[in-house]
Amino acid sequence: MNVKLVFADRIESWDTRADGSATTSHAALEVHGNQLVLWSALDFDEGYSESGEPEKRRRERGTPRAVLALDGETPETIPGFLEVAGERYGLLRFDVDGETLWQREEPYGDDGEVLDDDG
């Protein structure tokens, strides 16, 4: 089963691992100051008691990585952060797990012409 929770400042997902490499994986994309940070963790259950409880548990965490950083003041929400990245650096689209989370909207005039067309 895959579960994704989308909040203003973070996206979290949990996945069961059918391949047996781990019990679950947990990943998050979060706004941390001027960075959009991705991290993940794998949970392992080893051996089970008669009641079905794991006898031993361990967690392995990856190193958090900034996937996008902004200069200056930044919004505290992912949509706001991405909007600023679009304005300052020309970000056009941001996808998470194949789903478009944010896409730049081109400003159009009343006649349908693109207003900020450089060419």
C-alpha positions in Angstrom: 0.0 0.0 0.0 1.2 3.5 -0.8 0.1 6.5 1.3 0.8 10.2 0.4 -0.1 13.1 2.6 0.2 16.6 1.2 0.5 19.6 3.6 1.3 23.2 2.8 4.9 22.9 4.0 5.6 19.2 3.3 4.7 16.0 1.5 5.1 12.7 3.2 4.7 9.2 1.8 4.8 5.7 3.2 5.1 2.6 1.1 5.0 -1.0 2.0 7.9 -2.9 0.4 6.6 -6.0 -1.4 10.1 -7.0 -2.5 11.1 -7.8 1.2 13.9 -5.3 1.3 12.2 -3.4 4.1 8.9 -3.4 6.0 8.1 0.2 5.0 9.8 3.3 3.5 9.0 6.8 4.6 10.0 9.8 2.5 9.3 13.5 2.8 9.8 16.7 0.8 9.8 19.7 3.2 10.5 23.4 3.2 13.5 24.1 5.5 14.3 27.8 5.4 15.5 28.6 1.9 15.7 25.0 0.8 13.2 22.3 -0.4 14.6 19.2 1.2 14.0 15.5 0.3 14.8 12.7 2.9 13.9 9.1 3.3 14.1 6.3 5.8 13.6 2.5 5.6 12.1 0.5 8.5 13.0 -3.1 8.9 11.1 -5.6 11.1 13.1 -8.8 11.9 11.5 -11.9 13.3 8.0 -12.0 14.6 6.5 -13.3 17.9 3.5 -15.5 18.0 1.3 -12.4 18.4 2.7 -11.0 15.2 4.8 -8.2 16.8 8.3 -7.8 15.4 11.0 -9.0 17.8 13.5 -6.5 16.5 13.2 -3.2 14.6 15.7 -1.0 13.0 15.6 2.2 10.9 18.0 3.4 8.2 17.9 7.0 7.2 19.4 8.6 4.1 21.1 11.9 4.1 18.6 14.8 3.5 19.2 16.5 0.2 18.2 20.0 -1.0 16.5 19.6 -4.3 16.0 23.3 -4.7 17.4 26.4 -2.9 16.4 30.0 -3.1 18.3 33.2 -2.3 16.8 35.8 0.0 13.5 35.5 1.8 11.4 32.5 1.0 7.8 31.4 1.6 7.1 28.7 4.2 4.8 26.7 1.9 5.7 24.4 -1.0 3.4 26.2 -3.5 4.7 29.6 -2.5 8.3 28.3 -2.6 7.8 26.9 -6.1 6.1 30.1 -7.2 9.1 32.1 -6.1 11.4 29.6 -7.9 9.4 30.2 -11.1 9.7 34.0 -10.8 13.4 34.1 -9.8 14.9 31.2 -11.7 12.4 30.3 -14.4 11.1 27.0 -12.9 8.4 25.8 -15.3 7.0 22.7 -13.6 7.5 20.6 -10.5 6.4 16.9 -10.4 6.2 14.5 -7.5 5.9 10.8 -8.2 4.8 11.6 -11.8 2.1 14.0 -10.7 2.4 17.7 -11.5 2.4 19.5 -8.1 3.0 23.0 -9.5 3.2 24.5 -13.0 4.0 28.1 -14.0 1.0 29.9 -15.4 1.9 32.2 -18.3 0.2 35.6 -18.1 -2.0 36.2 -21.0 -3.6 39.5 -22.2 -7.3 39.9 -23.2 -6.5 39.0 -26.8 -4.7 35.7 -25.8 -1.2 37.1 -26.4 1.5 36.1 -24.0 2.4 39.4 -22.1 6.0 38.6 -21.1 7.1 37.0 -24.3 10.8 37.9 -25.0 10.9 36.7 -28.5 
